[in-house]
Amino acid sequence: MLNVLAQPLSPIRSRRISWLKKALQVLISISVLVVLWQAAITIWDLPSFILPTPLSVFDVLTERYPILFKHTWVTAQEILIGLLLGVSIGLFFALQMLLFAPVRRWLLPILIASQAIPVFAIAPILMLWLDYGIASKVAMAAIIIFFPVTTCCYDGLRSTPQGYLDLAHTLGANRWRRLWHVQLPTALPALGSGLRVAVVIAPIGAVVGEWVGSSAGLGYLMLQANARMMIDEMFAALFILSLFSVALYFSVDWLLKKLIPWHA
């Protein structure tokens, strides 16, 4: 009996236990936040237009889920397309900065200057250029994640150990083979860090764009709910946005662990 208990768990069972532990940790964290939330309302006797109760927010989630789902789908499209566009452009410019020194000298100051401009200052300009549709929100999400993806990928590419490059050169690999077989795999962990940051901040760009001008999306719904003093609906939209961001982060994290098994 002791020998059976001492046997190591199978990989599938071990992964299931790991996922169950993570799910339990998330549930415990949510439960603690809900208890603190309700306690703050009870202790300070806060009115519902300042801070609604968790039960009223849950009622909104269950009663108005068709409307919430409709707006969530719009925001999710903006975030996902913005991520795809921002990551693609970031990878492209990181490669250009690595391969061509003049591009690096001219592009790096532009990257830094682009992050010094507040996103609220860019949003109205994008509305004028791209109209009030999904394009302006996608552009906002792509712009806000462009810098972390570009810098992380570029740092990963240029931090390849010189011994790897010398070995590839000794084996007869040309510049492009060294890039594909040595530098890009070495840069994947750094790119993964940039992607983890990108999926967290991408919703900020989409929601800011919806605040400036839109007719759908969670940001639009929050503005409308705030104008009508429906604070419980605004908190419901915030909860869905937070839940979507957390799910997106853990999905990307899981995918990166599968794609980069050599990196802990």
C-alpha positions as CSV (number, residue, x, y, z in Angstrom):
1,M,0.0,0.0,0.0
2,L,2.8,2.4,0.9
3,N,4.6,1.6,-2.4
4,V,1.4,2.5,-4.4
5,L,1.1,5.8,-2.6
6,A,4.8,6.5,-3.1
7,Q,4.5,6.1,-6.9
8,P,4.8,9.4,-8.8
9,L,1.7,10.9,-10.3
10,S,1.2,10.5,-14.1
11,P,1.8,13.7,-16.1
12,I,-1.9,14.0,-17.0
13,R,-3.0,13.6,-13.4
14,S,-0.4,16.0,-12.3
15,R,-1.6,18.7,-14.7
16,R,-5.2,18.2,-13.6
17,I,-4.2,18.7,-10.0
18,S,-2.2,21.8,-10.9
19,W,-5.2,23.2,-12.8
20,L,-7.5,22.4,-9.8
21,K,-5.1,24.2,-7.5
22,K,-5.1,27.3,-9.7
23,A,-8.9,27.3,-10.0
24,L,-9.2,26.9,-6.2
25,Q,-6.8,29.8,-5.7
26,V,-8.8,32.0,-8.1
27,L,-12.1,31.1,-6.3
28,I,-10.5,31.9,-2.9
29,S,-9.2,35.2,-4.2
30,I,-12.6,36.2,-5.6
31,S,-14.3,35.1,-2.3
32,V,-12.0,37.2,-0.2
33,L,-12.6,40.2,-2.5
34,V,-16.4,39.8,-2.3
35,V,-16.2,39.5,1.5
36,L,-14.1,42.7,1.8
37,W,-16.4,44.4,-0.7
38,Q,-19.5,43.6,1.3
39,A,-17.7,44.4,4.6
40,A,-16.8,47.9,3.4
41,I,-20.4,48.6,2.4
42,T,-21.6,47.4,5.8
43,I,-19.0,49.2,7.9
44,W,-19.2,52.6,6.2
45,D,-22.9,52.3,5.2
46,L,-22.1,53.2,1.6
47,P,-25.1,54.0,-0.6
48,S,-25.7,52.0,-3.8
49,F,-24.8,54.9,-6.1
50,I,-21.4,55.0,-4.5
51,L,-20.7,51.2,-4.2
52,P,-23.3,48.6,-5.1
53,T,-23.5,45.3,-3.3
54,P,-22.0,42.2,-4.8
55,L,-25.6,40.7,-4.9
56,S,-26.9,43.6,-7.0
57,V,-24.0,43.2,-9.4
58,F,-24.7,39.5,-9.7
59,D,-28.3,40.2,-10.4
60,V,-27.3,42.5,-13.3
61,L,-25.0,39.8,-14.6
62,T,-27.8,37.2,-14.6
63,E,-30.7,39.5,-15.8
64,R,-28.9,41.5,-18.5
65,Y,-26.5,38.9,-19.8
66,P,-27.7,39.2,-23.4
67,I,-26.8,42.9,-23.5
68,L,-23.6,42.4,-21.6
69,F,-22.6,39.5,-23.9
70,K,-23.3,41.7,-27.0
71,H,-21.0,44.5,-25.8
72,T,-18.4,42.0,-24.5
73,W,-18.2,40.4,-27.9
74,V,-17.5,43.9,-29.5
75,T,-14.7,44.7,-27.0
76,A,-13.2,41.2,-27.3
77,Q,-12.9,41.6,-31.1
78,E,-11.2,44.9,-30.6
79,I,-8.7,43.5,-28.1
80,L,-7.9,40.3,-30.0
81,I,-7.5,42.0,-33.4
82,G,-5.4,44.8,-31.7
83,L,-3.2,42.1,-30.1
84,L,-2.6,40.4,-33.4
85,L,-1.8,43.7,-35.2
86,G,0.3,45.1,-32.4
87,V,2.4,41.9,-32.0
88,S,2.9,41.5,-35.7
89,I,4.1,45.1,-36.1
90,G,6.2,44.9,-33.0
91,L,8.0,41.7,-34.2
92,F,8.6,43.3,-37.6
93,F,10.2,46.4,-36.2
94,A,12.2,44.5,-33.7
95,L,13.7,42.5,-36.6
96,Q,14.4,45.7,-38.5
97,M,16.2,47.2,-35.5
98,L,18.3,44.1,-35.2
99,L,19.3,43.8,-38.8
100,F,19.7,47.4,-39.9
101,A,21.6,49.9,-37.7
102,P,20.1,53.0,-39.4
103,V,16.6,51.8,-38.6
104,R,17.6,51.3,-35.0
105,R,19.0,54.8,-34.7
106,W,15.9,56.4,-36.1
107,L,13.2,54.2,-34.8
108,L,14.2,53.9,-31.1
109,P,13.6,57.6,-30.3
110,I,10.2,57.4,-32.1
111,L,9.2,54.4,-29.9
112,I,10.1,56.2,-26.7
113,A,8.3,59.4,-27.8
114,S,5.2,57.4,-28.7
115,Q,5.0,56.2,-25.1
116,A,5.4,59.7,-23.7
117,I,2.1,60.8,-25.4
118,P,-0.9,59.9,-23.2
119,V,-3.4,57.5,-24.9
120,F,-6.2,59.9,-24.2
121,A,-4.4,62.5,-26.4
122,I,-4.2,60.0,-29.3
123,A,-7.7,58.6,-29.1
124,P,-9.6,61.7,-30.6
125,I,-7.1,61.9,-33.5
126,L,-7.7,58.2,-34.3
127,M,-11.4,58.8,-34.2
128,L,-11.0,61.6,-36.8
129,W,-8.8,59.5,-39.0
130,L,-10.5,56.1,-38.7
131,D,-14.1,57.0,-37.8
132,Y,-16.0,55.7,-34.8
133,G,-16.0,52.0,-35.8
134,I,-13.9,49.1,-34.7
135,A,-10.8,50.3,-36.6
136,S,-10.0,53.2,-34.2
137,K,-10.3,50.9,-31.1
138,V,-8.1,48.2,-32.8
139,A,-5.5,50.9,-33.5
140,M,-5.6,52.1,-29.9
141,A,-5.0,48.6,-28.6
142,A,-2.2,48.0,-31.1
143,I,-0.5,51.2,-30.3
144,I,-0.5,50.6,-26.5
145,I,1.0,47.1,-26.8
146,F,3.5,48.0,-29.7
147,F,6.2,49.3,-27.4
148,P,6.5,46.4,-24.9
149,V,6.4,43.8,-27.6
150,T,9.0,45.6,-29.7
151,T,11.4,46.3,-26.9
152,C,11.2,42.8,-25.3
153,C,11.7,41.1,-28.7
154,Y,14.6,43.4,-29.6
155,D,16.3,42.8,-26.2
156,G,15.8,39.1,-26.6
157,L,17.3,39.1,-30.1
158,R,20.4,41.1,-29.2
159,S,21.0,39.2,-26.0
160,T,21.8,35.9,-27.8
161,P,25.0,34.4,-26.3
162,Q,27.9,35.1,-28.5
163,G,29.0,31.4,-28.2
164,Y,25.8,30.3,-29.9
165,L,26.4,32.7,-32.8
166,D,30.1,31.6,-33.2
167,L,29.1,28.0,-33.2
168,A,26.5,28.6,-35.9
169,H,29.0,30.5,-38.0
170,T,31.5,27.7,-37.6
171,L,28.9,25.2,-38.9
172,G,28.4,27.4,-42.0
173,A,25.1,29.0,-41.1
174,N,24.5,32.3,-42.9
175,R,23.0,35.4,-41.4
176,W,19.4,34.3,-42.0
177,R,19.9,30.8,-40.7
178,R,21.5,32.2,-37.6
179,L,18.5,34.5,-37.1
180,W,15.9,31.7,-37.6
181,H,17.7,28.8,-35.8
182,V,19.6,30.6,-33.1
183,Q,18.5,34.2,-32.3
184,L,14.7,33.8,-32.6
185,P,14.5,30.7,-30.4
186,T,16.7,32.5,-27.8
187,A,14.5,35.6,-27.9
188,L,11.2,33.6,-27.3
189,P,11.3,33.9,-23.5
190,A,11.8,37.7,-23.7
191,L,9.0,37.9,-26.3
192,G,6.8,35.8,-24.0
193,S,7.3,38.4,-21.3
194,G,6.3,41.2,-23.7
195,L,3.2,39.2,-24.7
196,R,2.2,38.7,-21.1
197,V,2.4,42.5,-20.6
198,A,0.6,43.1,-23.9
199,V,-2.5,41.0,-23.1
200,V,-2.9,42.8,-19.8
201,I,-2.7,46.4,-21.2
202,A,-4.5,45.8,-24.5
203,P,-8.0,46.1,-22.9
204,I,-7.0,49.6,-21.7
205,G,-6.5,50.8,-25.3
206,A,-9.8,49.3,-26.5
207,V,-11.8,50.7,-23.6
208,V,-10.2,54.2,-23.8
209,G,-11.2,54.2,-27.5
210,E,-14.7,53.3,-26.6
211,W,-14.9,56.0,-24.0
212,V,-13.8,58.7,-26.6
213,G,-16.4,57.6,-29.1
214,S,-18.3,54.5,-29.9
215,S,-21.8,52.9,-30.1
216,A,-21.0,49.5,-28.6
217,G,-18.5,47.8,-26.3
218,L,-18.0,47.5,-22.6
219,G,-16.5,51.0,-22.4
220,Y,-19.5,52.4,-24.1
221,L,-21.8,50.4,-21.8
222,M,-19.9,51.8,-18.7
223,L,-20.4,55.4,-19.9
224,Q,-24.1,54.9,-20.5
225,A,-24.6,53.2,-17.1
226,N,-22.7,56.0,-15.3
227,A,-24.8,58.6,-17.0
228,R,-28.0,56.9,-15.9
229,M,-26.6,56.3,-12.4
230,M,-26.8,52.5,-12.9
231,I,-23.6,51.8,-10.9
232,D,-24.4,48.1,-10.5
233,E,-24.4,47.7,-14.3
234,M,-21.1,49.6,-14.6
235,F,-19.6,47.3,-12.0
236,A,-20.9,44.3,-13.9
237,A,-19.2,45.5,-17.1
238,L,-16.0,46.1,-15.1
239,F,-16.2,42.5,-13.7
240,I,-16.6,41.0,-17.2
241,L,-13.7,43.1,-18.5
242,S,-11.5,42.0,-15.6
243,L,-12.5,38.3,-16.0
244,F,-11.8,38.5,-19.8
245,S,-8.4,40.0,-19.2
246,V,-7.5,37.4,-16.6
247,A,-8.7,34.5,-18.8
248,L,-6.7,36.0,-21.8
249,Y,-3.5,36.3,-19.6
250,F,-3.7,32.7,-18.4
251,S,-4.5,31.4,-21.9
252,V,-1.4,33.2,-23.4
253,D,0.7,32.0,-20.4
254,W,-0.4,28.4,-21.0
255,L,0.3,28.7,-24.7
256,L,3.8,30.2,-24.1
257,K,4.7,27.3,-21.7
258,K,3.7,24.9,-24.5
259,L,5.7,26.7,-27.2
260,I,8.7,27.4,-25.0
261,P,9.2,24.2,-23.0
262,W,12.9,24.8,-22.4
263,H,12.1,28.0,-20.5
264,A,10.8,27.5,-16.9
